[in-house]
């Protein structure tokens, strides 16, 4: 596992990579060392930023909003339709984040790549950081990876995403701009044949005034269908909030939305209106 000090700050390696633009064309044309690099010129940048420099105190994050796969990995050996499922991305979060960004005039940062390539809300080296199986689906491209191959995914996908968040937070700090972090996630209505009745869930460690305010607002609107640390609890598996909010003393909200509620445009519109209202009230 990489020490936290390595991935809290913008790494020297990332700065060098930025300056040299990674020499992508040259490295991807070099078929003599096909495993030396992962991303090529046609692959998207890991961090996608919308509304950078916006005045809102809210910084919106989508760790699992993307579903891209690096070209070198092909289809990862996945069965047809796997990338449309919750195992590949948090369904609806990208559209929800874009709508909230517009409604709140807030910056939205999301990961372009699927959580099946590497999960950006897991500590590097955790068993589910690069999962070999997800909800019963085997991921052949993740089996038998060497330490170097795992480090490659961290260096080219995980690290640049978190470096981008760090650089945005640092720019806001220098500008004297207050920040409240809002991590957006979604959950499947049924997991392993167990129905999940909650419509929304607030994940926290009993240390967040923003989380409590939003949870109270959701409970007022829908009672027990708003989950308090349901269907997940914030624990040692989470990476993004502990990594970025904790050392900076920032308040946060980690919000889960049931996927059937935000699977289409209309649902995303309604959820964005509700969440934006609660955030502004908080």
N, C-alpha and C positions, 0 to 999 in steps of 0.2 A: 504494500500500500504506500502511496506517495505521502510524505509528511504534509500536514495541513498547511504549513508555511509555504510549501511549493505552489499550492493551487489557490491560496488566498490572494496572492498578488500576481500581477502580470509577470509571467516568467521571462527570463532572459531569452530562452529559446524561442518563445512566441514573438518577442520583439525582433529578433534576428529574422525569423520567418516572415514577419510582416515587411521588413525592409527589403528583403530579397524576393518577395512575392512567391516564396517557396520554390522558385524555378520549376513550376509544375509541368510546363510543357516538356522540358528536358527530362525530368525524372519519369514522367509517364510514358515517354517515347522509348525509354530504356528497358527493353524487354528482357535484358540479361539479368535484371534484379527485380522481378515483378512484385516481390513482397517487401521491398524496402520502404515504399510509401503506399498510402491508402488512397488519398484524394487526388483527383486529376482535374484538369481545367474545366471539364464539363460538369463537374460535381458542384453543388451549391456550397456557399460558405456556411459553416455550422451555425453561427448566430445571425438571426434575422431581426433587424431593429426597425420598428415603426414609430414615427413621431418623436425622433430623438430631439432632445432639448426642450421638450414640452414643459409647461410651467407647473403642471399638477404635482402635488407631493407624492402621488401614487406612482410606483414603478411596478408595472405588470410583467409577470414572468410566465412562460409556458415551457417548462422543462420537457414535456412529452407532447408538444403540439405538432411536431414534425413526423413525417413518415417516409422521408427519402432514404434510399440505400446507396452507398457509394458504388459507382459503376464496377469497380474491381470485384465487388462481392456478388454481382449478379442478382439472383433472386434469393440468395442465402439458403437455397434448397428448400424454401418454404412451400407448402401446398397452395394451390390457387385460392385466392380470396383472403389469405392470412393478413395481408397488409391493410385490409379493410376492417379488421377486427380490433378490439380494444387492446390486444396484446402488442400491437404495433405502435399505437399512438393513443392519446387521450382524445377520443372522438368529440368533436364540437369545440374544443378549447381554442383552436386557432381563430375560428370565426367569432367566438365569444370575446377573446382578447382584442381583436381588431375593433369590434363594436365598443368595447369599454374604452379603448384608446381614444376613439372619436368622441364618445360621450363625456369623458372626463378630461379631455386634452392631456392624456398621459402617455408616457413612453411605454411601449410593449416590446419585450425582447423574448423571442422564442427560438428553440432549437429546431434546426431544419431536419435533422436525422431521426430515424426511428429509435425508440428505446430498445429495440431488438439489437441494434448495432452496439450501443452502449447507453446505459441509463444515466442521464445527467442529474438525477435526484438520488443517486446512491453513492456512497463512499467508494472511491476507487479501490478495487480489490475485494469488495463485498461479493458474496456468492451470486447475488442477482444483479451485479453491475453489468455483466455480459452474460445473460441467461442462456443456458443450454436447452431449457424447456420453459414454456409459458402457457399456463392454463391448459395443459395437456398436449400442447403442440411442440414437437421437437424442432430445434433450430440447428440444422446440420452445420451451418457455417460457423457456429460458436463452439463446436465440440472439438476438443483436442488442441485448442489454441496454445501457442507457446507464450512465454512471458513477454517476449519481444512483440508478438502480435497484439497482445492485450495492451502493452504500453503504447503501441502505435495508435490504437483507437483512442486511448486517453489523450495522447499528444495532439492528435489531429481533429478530434471532435469534441471530447469532454473539455479539455483545457481551453481551447479558444472560446468556447461558449461562456465559461465561467470567467475567463479573462475579460471578455466583453462586458459582462455584468459589473465586474470590479472597476473597469475603467469608467463606466457610466456613473457608478456610485462615487468614485473619486472626483469626477468632474462636477457632480452635484455638490459634493462637500466643499470643493474649492469655491464654488459660486455661492455658498451659503444657502443652498436650497434644501429644505427639509425633505425627508424621504420616508415613506411608508411602503414597505414591500408587500406585494400581493401576488402570491403564487397560485396559479389557476390549474386545476386538475379536474378530471371527470372519472366517474366510476360506472361500471356496468351494472344494470338492474339485477342481474342474476349472476352469481359466481359459484361454480361447482355445485349447481342445482340448488343453491340457497338464495332465496329472494331477498333483496335489500330494499326495504320500504322507504328509506330516507330520500328526500328530494335534493337536499343540500347537506353538506357536512362541513363543519369547521374543525380543523386539526390544530392543536395548540398544546402548550406545556404549562398552562395556567400562569403564563407570564406575559400576556399580551392584552392590553386594553382594547386595541383595535379588534382583535378576535372576539372578545367578550361583547363588544358593542354590536358587531355584525351578527353574532349568534343570537343575541337578544332580539334584534330586529327580525331575523328569520323565524325565531320561535313565536314572535308576535304575529307573523304572517301565516305560519303553517303549523304551529304547535310542535308535536314530537316528530314530525316529518323533517325537521331540521336536526341533524345529528350533532351531538357534542362529542368530538373525537370518534365519530362514526361516519362511514364504515371502516375507517382506519383511524389510528391514533398517531400523533406525531411522536416518533421515538427515534432510536438510534439508526434506523434505516434511512431517514431523511438526510440529504446533504445540503440542499440549496439554502434553506433558511439558516441552519447553524453556521454555514460557511460565510454567508454574506451579512446577515442581520446581526448575529451575535457579537462578532468582534467590533462592530461599529455602533452597538447599542441602539439598533433600529427596531421599531415596532413592526409587526408583520401580520399578515392574514394568509393562511394556507386554506384555500377553499376547494371543496369537492362538489361537483354538480353531477347529478345522475344523467347518464349519456342520452337516454331517450328524450330528455327534456331539451337538449341542445343539438339534436342530430340534424336539424334543418334550419333554414334561415329564420323562419318564424319563431322557433324555439329560442334561437340565439338572440333575436331581438328582444323577446320577453325577459329572458334571463339577464341580459345586459341592462335593461331598464331597472329591474329589481335590484341588482347588485350595485349599479351606479348610485341609485338612491340611498342605499344603505351605507355605502362608503362615504358619500357626501354628508350624510347625517352624522356619521362617526367623526 
